[in-house]
Amino acid sequence: MLTSLSTTLGAAAAQLPNDVVHGPGGGFAFWPFFLLIPLFWFLVIGCFVFFGRRMWRRNHHWAATQGAESVLRERYARGEIDETEYRQRLEVLRAHPDK
């Protein structure tokens, strides 16, 4: 039965035009492009994941290394606190380094 089915399909395919059976270009002329498109998207998504994780780790590390004194300096530089409050809080931070 399998032999007769393959013979029937082969005979039917022989009657079709070449473009229908093998596609444009006569068959395997365009096969690399079918591999390059998914490869391109895997690379794009992989780059987003790689650089996203790298930037997250860098920002997380930077935030973890920021101490209380640097935060206090930034608040003073932005004008959120005045010099008196800055000096008082700085003295408290240096007196209690464990906080």
C-alpha positions in Angstrom: 0.0 0.0 0.0 2.8 2.4 0.9 4.5 1.8 -2.5 1.3 2.5 -4.4 0.7 5.7 -2.4 4.2 7.0 -3.1 3.8 6.1 -6.8 0.5 8.0 -6.9 1.9 11.1 -5.2 5.0 11.0 -7.4 2.9 10.9 -10.5 0.7 13.7 -9.3 3.7 15.8 -8.5 5.2 15.2 -11.9 2.1 16.8 -13.5 2.4 20.0 -11.5 4.5 22.9 -12.7 8.0 23.1 -11.3 7.3 26.3 -9.3 4.5 24.6 -7.3 6.5 21.4 -6.5 9.8 23.0 -5.6 8.9 26.6 -4.9 10.5 29.6 -6.6 14.1 29.1 -7.6 13.8 25.4 -8.3 14.0 23.9 -4.8 16.7 24.6 -2.3 17.9 27.9 -3.6 16.5 29.9 -0.7 17.0 27.5 2.2 19.7 29.5 4.1 17.3 32.4 4.5 14.8 30.2 6.3 17.6 29.6 8.9 18.8 33.1 9.0 15.5 34.7 10.0 15.0 32.7 13.2 18.7 33.0 14.0 18.5 36.8 13.6 15.6 37.0 16.1 17.4 34.6 18.6 20.4 36.9 18.5 18.3 40.1 18.9 16.4 38.6 21.9 19.6 37.2 23.3 21.3 40.6 23.1 18.4 42.2 24.9 18.6 39.6 27.7 22.3 39.8 28.0 22.7 43.6 28.1 19.5 44.0 30.2 20.9 41.6 32.9 24.3 43.2 32.7 22.9 46.7 33.2 20.6 45.6 36.0 23.6 44.0 37.8 25.7 47.1 37.3 22.9 49.4 38.7 22.2 47.1 41.5 25.9 47.0 42.5 26.1 50.8 42.2 23.0 51.2 44.4 24.4 48.8 47.0 27.7 50.6 47.2 26.1 54.0 47.8 26.6 54.7 51.4 24.6 56.9 53.7 27.2 59.7 53.5 27.0 59.9 49.7 23.2 60.0 49.8 23.4 62.8 52.4 25.9 64.7 50.1 23.5 64.3 47.2 20.6 65.7 49.2 22.7 68.6 50.3 23.9 69.3 46.8 20.3 69.3 45.5 19.3 71.7 48.2 16.9 69.4 50.1 18.7 70.1 53.4 20.7 73.1 54.6 24.3 73.1 55.8 23.4 72.8 59.5 21.2 69.8 59.0 23.9 68.3 56.7 26.6 68.6 59.4 24.3 67.3 62.2 23.4 64.2 60.2 27.0 63.7 59.1 28.1 63.7 62.7 25.4 61.2 63.6 26.4 58.9 60.7 30.1 59.0 61.6 29.4 58.4 65.3 27.3 55.3 64.5 28.9 53.7 61.5 26.9 50.5 61.9 23.7 52.2 60.7 
